[in-house]
Amino acid sequence: MYPYPDEHTWWPVFDEELAMIYAEAGETYPNSPAAYRWGNRTAYDIAAGLSPDASKAKHFAEARAALGLSQPAPGPGGPILPLRVDGQFFVTDAGPTFISAISDFLLFEKFCLGQDITSLIVDRAGFDEHRVLLTYRGGLGDFDGRQYRHVLRDFCTLLAAHGRRVELTCWADTLRIEPDSAKQLDWVHDVYDLVGDLPNVSIEGVNEDGVHDNAAPGLRVPAPIPGHCSHGSAREAGNETPDYNWGTAQPVWAVACSHPPRDSEWCRKVGHNTSEVAAKYGVPARANEIARPDQYGFAVSEAFDAGAGAKLFICSATFHGADCRDSKLMNPQEKACADAWRAGVEAVPIQFRTGEYANAPSSRAPIEHRDEWSIATHSKIIGDTAVSIVSKRNAKWKPVSKGNWKVVNIVESVVFSER
């Protein structure tokens, strides 16, 4: 059962949103005592066990129908299509796709506690997916999502109604919550049985297996569930041990995972180094936890470079910040980096991810690279067109074409060339 929504916060927002529906129909809310039935019915369903947000969505849909209004499309892009693995990338029935995600670790807990998460969903506008933890016990708080399995489907469905995907990470702080290996694996099976059929759901087994108390030995088996599932991450790439290679937990399932290094070259490593994980294992690789803006001085140019590089090289990457991680509204500096990340993603045409790779020193590279200009220049070539990303360029950088290539457009660090 859910706590009754707060009278001073949740219900005033409910009334404001309902008034907007009435205004859309050219009416004023309340236009008669009968209009209050939407609130009464919502409260009744909450008391009966439906989550506040799911109940509100249900009765707002009924209100729209009663007022002769069409139902809004589920998200800005229409229905969410199921993901499929295609080599080292994701595709849907509509074609190739890249998943631009954002950390939202505590979002399910907030939902379970009856908090209105709409403002957080809106705050993440422009992102495709929320990465959500289902368990944790430590710095993030104390939450065992197994106790709320009965509302997990409501949660995922609510996100789908907003056009969002969700990556559900089954375990974090594993050994503090469940030391029994069999029960660790049982929870992964349970999550799949509960929501694995939903087109907006991806499942990750464990966050940073082997780091601190995150170890989940029960999951160190071949993929136990079908579809585009990920065993999860292990140590940061660059800090491997024999058991934890390339930042992805072993054995690798259908999708690999990487938490790239958070060093001075982090923004190029999000895409480039994670693509090496994909190449090593022959599966898509997600970079689903990266450097936070406070770790790179809130440099929006670096956030742009990271988003662009991810789109050029891999299937999915997750923007990570202190506020979004904790499922709070992002502060202005973090928000600016999130916006820059999304702009970087949008700047790169998706078809170039399968192009011929040309590192800057190569004679095939379309533009010149100098170490005193930037830390790296990575290019992908399709026929007579190319896209290059100049990571962490400085004021000395200038576009210098090589051979018969000619620069035709520049969007921040993304350089388009033709020959």
C-alpha positions as CSV (number, residue, x, y, z in Angstrom):
1,M,0.0,0.0,0.0
2,Y,1.1,3.5,-0.8
3,P,1.1,6.5,1.7
4,Y,-1.6,8.9,1.0
5,P,-0.2,11.8,-1.2
6,D,0.7,14.9,0.6
7,E,-2.2,17.5,0.8
8,H,0.1,20.5,0.5
9,T,2.3,19.3,-2.4
10,W,0.9,16.4,-4.5
11,W,-2.8,17.4,-4.6
12,P,-2.3,21.0,-5.6
13,V,-0.2,19.8,-8.5
14,F,-3.0,17.3,-9.3
15,D,-5.6,20.2,-9.4
16,E,-3.3,22.4,-11.6
17,E,-2.8,19.6,-14.1
18,L,-6.5,18.7,-14.2
19,A,-7.3,22.4,-14.7
20,M,-5.0,22.4,-17.8
21,I,-6.9,19.5,-19.2
22,Y,-10.2,21.3,-18.7
23,A,-8.7,24.5,-20.3
24,E,-7.6,22.4,-23.3
25,A,-11.3,21.5,-23.7
26,G,-12.3,25.2,-23.4
27,E,-13.8,24.8,-19.9
28,T,-13.0,25.9,-16.4
29,Y,-12.2,23.5,-13.6
30,P,-14.3,22.8,-11.7
31,N,-17.2,23.5,-14.0
32,S,-19.6,21.6,-11.7
33,P,-19.6,19.5,-8.5
34,A,-19.3,16.4,-10.8
35,A,-15.8,17.5,-11.8
36,Y,-14.5,16.5,-8.4
37,R,-15.1,12.8,-9.3
38,W,-11.6,12.7,-10.9
39,G,-9.9,13.4,-7.6
40,N,-12.3,11.1,-5.7
41,R,-11.7,8.2,-8.1
42,T,-7.9,8.8,-8.0
43,A,-7.9,8.7,-4.2
44,Y,-10.0,5.6,-4.2
45,D,-7.6,3.7,-6.4
46,I,-4.6,4.8,-4.3
47,A,-6.4,3.4,-1.3
48,A,-7.0,0.2,-3.2
49,G,-3.2,-0.2,-3.9
50,L,-2.5,1.6,-7.2
51,S,0.4,4.0,-7.1
52,P,-0.5,7.8,-6.9
53,D,1.1,8.5,-10.3
54,A,-0.5,5.5,-12.0
55,S,-3.9,6.3,-10.5
56,K,-3.6,9.9,-11.6
57,A,-2.6,8.9,-15.2
58,K,-5.6,6.5,-15.3
59,H,-8.2,9.1,-14.3
60,F,-6.7,11.9,-16.3
61,A,-7.1,9.7,-19.3
62,E,-10.7,9.2,-18.4
63,A,-11.2,12.9,-17.9
64,R,-9.8,13.6,-21.3
65,A,-12.2,11.1,-22.8
66,A,-15.2,12.6,-21.0
67,L,-14.3,16.0,-22.2
68,G,-13.9,14.8,-25.8
69,L,-10.2,15.3,-25.9
70,S,-7.8,12.9,-27.7
71,Q,-5.3,11.0,-25.7
72,P,-1.7,12.3,-25.8
73,A,0.8,10.1,-27.6
74,P,3.0,8.0,-25.2
75,G,6.0,10.3,-25.3
76,P,7.3,12.7,-27.9
77,G,8.2,10.0,-30.3
78,G,5.1,7.9,-30.1
79,P,5.1,4.3,-28.8
80,I,8.4,2.9,-27.6
81,L,9.8,0.1,-29.9
82,P,11.6,-2.9,-28.5
83,L,15.3,-2.9,-28.7
84,R,17.2,-5.6,-30.5
85,V,20.9,-6.4,-30.6
86,D,22.5,-5.9,-34.1
87,G,26.2,-6.7,-33.9
88,Q,27.7,-4.1,-31.5
89,F,24.7,-1.7,-31.6
90,F,21.0,-1.5,-30.9
91,V,18.2,-1.3,-33.5
92,T,14.4,-1.2,-33.5
93,D,11.8,-1.8,-36.2
94,A,12.3,1.8,-37.1
95,G,16.1,1.3,-37.8
96,P,19.3,2.0,-35.9
97,T,19.0,3.7,-32.5
98,F,21.3,5.2,-29.9
99,I,20.1,5.3,-26.2
100,S,21.0,8.6,-24.5
101,A,20.4,7.8,-20.8
102,I,20.6,9.6,-17.5
103,S,21.4,8.3,-14.0
104,D,18.3,8.4,-11.7
105,F,19.3,5.9,-9.0
106,L,16.6,6.6,-6.4
107,L,13.6,7.1,-8.8
108,F,11.9,3.8,-8.1
109,E,12.2,4.3,-4.3
110,K,10.6,7.7,-4.6
111,F,7.8,6.2,-6.7
112,C,7.3,3.4,-4.1
113,L,7.0,6.0,-1.3
114,G,4.2,7.8,-3.1
115,Q,6.2,10.8,-4.2
116,D,5.2,12.5,-7.4
117,I,8.1,11.9,-9.8
118,T,6.6,13.9,-12.7
119,S,8.9,16.9,-12.0
120,L,12.0,14.7,-12.2
121,I,10.8,13.1,-15.4
122,V,10.3,16.5,-16.9
123,D,13.7,17.7,-15.6
124,R,15.3,14.9,-17.7
125,A,13.5,16.0,-20.9
126,G,15.4,15.0,-24.0
127,F,16.9,11.9,-22.6
128,D,15.7,8.5,-23.8
129,E,16.2,6.4,-20.7
130,H,16.6,6.5,-16.9
131,R,19.1,4.3,-15.2
132,V,17.5,3.2,-11.9
133,L,18.8,1.1,-9.0
134,L,16.4,-1.5,-7.5
135,T,18.5,-2.1,-4.3
136,Y,21.1,-0.3,-2.3
137,R,22.3,0.0,1.3
138,G,25.0,2.6,2.0
139,G,25.6,6.2,0.9
140,L,22.5,6.3,-1.3
141,G,20.2,5.1,1.5
142,D,18.6,1.8,2.4
143,F,16.2,0.3,-0.1
144,D,15.3,-3.2,-1.1
145,G,13.1,-3.1,-4.2
146,R,12.0,-6.7,-3.8
147,Q,9.5,-5.5,-1.2
148,Y,7.9,-3.4,-3.8
149,R,7.9,-5.8,-6.7
150,H,4.1,-5.5,-7.0
151,V,4.4,-1.9,-8.3
152,L,7.5,-2.3,-10.5
153,R,5.3,-2.7,-13.6
154,D,3.3,0.4,-12.7
155,F,6.6,2.3,-12.5
156,C,7.9,1.1,-15.8
157,T,4.6,1.8,-17.5
158,L,4.5,5.3,-16.1
159,L,7.9,6.0,-17.6
160,A,6.7,4.6,-21.0
161,A,3.8,7.0,-20.9
162,H,6.3,9.8,-20.8
163,G,8.2,8.3,-23.7
164,R,11.1,7.0,-21.6
165,R,13.0,3.8,-21.4
166,V,14.4,2.5,-18.2
167,E,17.5,0.4,-17.4
168,L,16.8,-1.4,-14.1
169,T,19.9,-2.4,-12.2
170,C,18.9,-5.3,-10.0
171,W,21.7,-5.1,-7.4
172,A,24.0,-2.5,-5.8
173,D,25.6,-3.0,-2.4
174,T,24.6,-6.6,-2.9
175,L,26.3,-8.3,0.0
176,R,24.9,-5.9,2.5
177,I,21.4,-6.8,1.4
178,E,21.5,-10.4,0.1
179,P,24.5,-12.6,0.7
180,D,22.7,-15.7,-0.6
181,S,24.0,-16.2,-4.2
182,A,20.8,-18.2,-5.2
183,K,18.6,-15.3,-4.1
184,Q,20.7,-12.8,-6.0
185,L,20.0,-14.7,-9.2
186,D,16.4,-15.2,-8.2
187,W,15.8,-11.4,-8.1
188,V,17.2,-11.0,-11.7
189,H,14.7,-13.7,-12.8
190,D,11.9,-12.0,-10.9
191,V,12.6,-8.6,-12.5
192,Y,12.5,-10.2,-15.9
193,D,9.3,-12.1,-15.1
194,L,7.7,-8.9,-13.8
195,V,8.6,-6.4,-16.6
196,G,10.9,-8.1,-19.1
197,D,8.1,-8.1,-21.7
198,L,7.7,-4.3,-21.7
199,P,9.4,-2.6,-24.7
200,N,10.9,0.2,-22.7
201,V,12.7,-2.0,-20.1
202,S,16.4,-3.1,-20.1
203,I,17.8,-5.2,-17.3
204,E,21.3,-5.0,-15.7
205,G,22.4,-7.5,-13.2
206,V,24.8,-5.7,-10.9
207,N,26.5,-2.3,-10.4
208,E,30.3,-2.6,-10.2
209,D,30.6,-6.2,-9.3
210,G,33.5,-6.8,-6.9
211,V,33.8,-3.2,-5.8
212,H,33.3,-2.8,-2.1
213,D,30.2,-4.9,-1.1
214,N,28.7,-4.8,-4.6
215,A,29.9,-8.4,-5.4
216,A,27.1,-10.6,-6.8
217,P,28.6,-14.0,-7.2
218,G,25.2,-15.5,-7.9
219,L,25.1,-13.7,-11.2
220,R,28.5,-15.0,-12.5
221,V,26.7,-17.4,-14.9
222,P,25.9,-17.3,-18.6
223,A,23.0,-15.0,-19.4
224,P,20.1,-16.2,-17.3
225,I,17.4,-14.2,-19.0
226,P,16.7,-13.6,-22.7
227,G,16.9,-10.3,-24.6
228,H,19.3,-7.4,-24.4
229,C,20.3,-8.0,-20.8
230,S,23.6,-6.9,-19.2
231,H,25.5,-8.7,-16.5
232,G,26.7,-5.3,-15.4
233,S,29.8,-3.4,-14.7
234,A,32.9,-4.4,-12.7
235,R,35.9,-2.2,-12.0
236,E,36.7,0.9,-14.1
237,A,38.3,0.1,-17.4
238,G,42.0,0.4,-16.8
239,N,41.8,-1.1,-13.3
240,E,41.2,-4.7,-14.3
241,T,41.9,-7.8,-12.3
242,P,41.8,-11.4,-13.8
243,D,38.1,-11.6,-12.9
244,Y,36.9,-8.1,-14.0
245,N,38.0,-7.2,-17.5
246,W,37.4,-4.1,-19.4
247,G,34.9,-2.8,-16.9
248,T,32.3,-5.4,-17.7
249,A,31.2,-8.2,-15.3
250,Q,32.1,-11.7,-16.3
251,P,30.8,-13.7,-18.0
252,V,29.4,-11.1,-20.5
253,W,25.7,-11.5,-21.2
254,A,24.0,-10.1,-24.4
255,V,25.2,-6.6,-23.7
256,A,28.5,-5.5,-22.1
257,C,29.0,-2.6,-19.8
258,S,31.7,-0.2,-19.0
259,H,32.3,2.5,-16.4
260,P,35.1,4.4,-18.2
261,P,38.0,6.1,-16.3
262,R,37.2,9.5,-14.8
263,D,40.6,11.0,-15.7
264,S,41.6,14.1,-17.7
265,E,40.7,12.3,-21.0
266,W,37.3,11.0,-19.8
267,C,35.3,12.7,-22.5
268,R,37.0,10.8,-25.3
269,K,37.1,7.5,-23.4
270,V,33.3,7.3,-22.9
271,G,32.8,6.4,-26.6
272,H,36.2,5.2,-27.8
273,N,37.3,3.0,-24.9
274,T,33.8,1.5,-24.5
275,S,33.8,0.6,-28.2
276,E,36.9,-1.4,-27.5
277,V,34.9,-3.4,-24.9
278,A,32.2,-4.0,-27.6
279,A,34.9,-5.1,-30.1
280,K,36.5,-7.4,-27.6
281,Y,33.3,-9.3,-26.8
282,G,31.4,-8.9,-30.1
283,V,28.3,-7.4,-28.4
284,P,26.9,-3.9,-27.7
285,A,28.6,-2.1,-24.8
286,R,26.9,0.5,-22.7
287,A,28.9,3.2,-20.9
288,N,26.3,3.5,-18.2
289,E,28.2,5.5,-15.5
290,I,30.7,8.2,-16.4
291,A,32.4,11.2,-14.8
292,R,30.2,13.6,-13.0
293,P,30.2,17.3,-14.0
294,D,31.7,18.3,-10.6
295,Q,34.6,16.0,-11.4
296,Y,35.4,17.8,-14.7
297,G,34.8,21.4,-13.4
298,F,31.4,21.6,-15.0
299,A,33.0,22.1,-18.4
300,V,30.1,22.0,-20.8
301,S,32.5,21.6,-23.8
302,E,33.7,18.3,-22.3
303,A,30.1,17.1,-21.8
304,F,29.4,17.9,-25.4
305,D,32.5,16.0,-26.6
306,A,31.5,13.0,-24.5
307,G,27.9,12.8,-25.9
308,A,29.2,13.2,-29.4
309,G,31.8,10.5,-29.0
310,A,29.3,8.1,-27.5
311,K,26.9,8.5,-30.4
312,L,29.8,8.0,-32.9
313,F,31.2,4.8,-31.3
314,I,28.7,2.9,-29.2
315,C,25.1,1.8,-28.6
316,S,24.3,3.7,-25.4
317,A,25.8,6.0,-22.8
318,T,24.5,7.5,-19.6
319,F,24.9,11.1,-18.4
320,H,25.9,11.0,-14.7
321,G,25.7,13.8,-12.2
322,A,25.4,14.2,-8.4
323,D,21.8,15.5,-8.5
324,C,20.4,13.3,-11.2
325,R,22.1,10.3,-9.5
326,D,20.3,11.1,-6.3
327,S,17.0,11.7,-8.2
328,K,16.9,15.4,-7.4
329,L,16.2,18.3,-9.8
330,M,19.5,19.1,-11.4
331,N,21.3,22.3,-10.3
332,P,21.9,24.9,-13.0
333,Q,25.5,23.8,-13.6
334,E,24.7,20.2,-13.9
335,K,21.7,21.0,-16.1
336,A,24.0,22.9,-18.4
337,C,26.3,19.9,-18.8
338,A,23.3,17.6,-19.4
339,D,22.0,20.0,-22.1
340,A,25.5,20.1,-23.7
341,W,25.7,16.3,-23.6
342,R,22.4,16.0,-25.4
343,A,23.6,18.6,-28.0
344,G,26.7,16.5,-28.6
345,V,24.5,13.4,-29.1
346,E,22.2,15.2,-31.5
347,A,25.2,16.6,-33.6
348,V,26.3,13.2,-34.8
349,P,24.3,11.4,-37.6
350,I,23.8,7.8,-36.4
351,Q,24.8,6.2,-39.7
352,F,28.4,7.1,-39.1
353,R,28.8,4.7,-36.2
354,T,29.4,1.9,-38.7
355,G,31.8,3.9,-40.8
356,E,35.5,3.2,-41.3
357,Y,37.4,4.3,-38.3
358,A,40.4,6.7,-38.9
359,N,42.5,7.9,-36.0
360,A,44.2,11.2,-36.5
361,P,47.7,10.0,-37.3
362,S,46.3,7.8,-40.1
363,S,46.7,9.0,-43.6
364,R,43.0,8.3,-44.1
365,A,42.0,10.8,-41.5
366,P,40.1,13.8,-43.1
367,I,41.5,16.5,-40.8
368,E,44.8,17.1,-39.1
369,H,45.4,16.5,-35.4
370,R,48.1,18.2,-33.3
371,D,48.6,17.3,-29.6
372,E,48.9,21.0,-28.8
373,W,45.4,21.6,-30.2
374,S,43.4,18.8,-28.6
375,I,43.8,15.5,-26.8
376,A,42.4,13.4,-29.7
377,T,40.7,13.5,-33.0
378,H,38.6,10.5,-34.0
379,S,36.9,10.1,-37.4
380,K,34.4,7.8,-39.1
381,I,34.2,7.7,-42.9
382,I,31.4,6.6,-45.2
383,G,32.3,6.9,-48.8
384,D,33.2,10.5,-49.5
385,T,31.8,11.9,-46.3
386,A,33.3,11.9,-42.8
387,V,32.6,13.0,-39.2
388,S,35.4,13.8,-36.8
389,I,35.3,14.6,-33.1
390,V,38.0,16.8,-31.7
391,S,38.1,16.1,-28.0
392,K,39.0,18.9,-25.6
393,R,40.1,21.3,-28.3
394,N,41.6,24.6,-27.2
395,A,41.8,28.1,-28.6
396,K,44.7,27.1,-30.8
397,W,42.7,24.5,-32.7
398,K,41.7,25.2,-36.3
399,P,40.3,22.9,-39.0
400,V,43.0,21.8,-41.4
401,S,41.9,19.4,-44.1
402,K,44.1,16.5,-45.3
403,G,44.5,15.2,-48.8
404,N,41.5,15.9,-51.0
405,W,39.1,16.3,-48.0
406,K,37.3,19.6,-47.4
407,V,35.6,20.7,-44.2
408,V,32.0,21.6,-45.0
409,N,30.5,22.2,-41.5
410,I,31.5,22.4,-37.8
411,V,29.2,22.0,-34.8
412,E,31.3,22.7,-31.7
413,S,33.8,19.8,-31.7
414,V,32.0,17.8,-34.5
415,V,33.6,18.4,-37.9
416,F,32.0,17.3,-41.2
417,S,34.1,16.7,-44.2
418,E,33.6,15.8,-47.9
419,R,35.9,14.8,-50.8
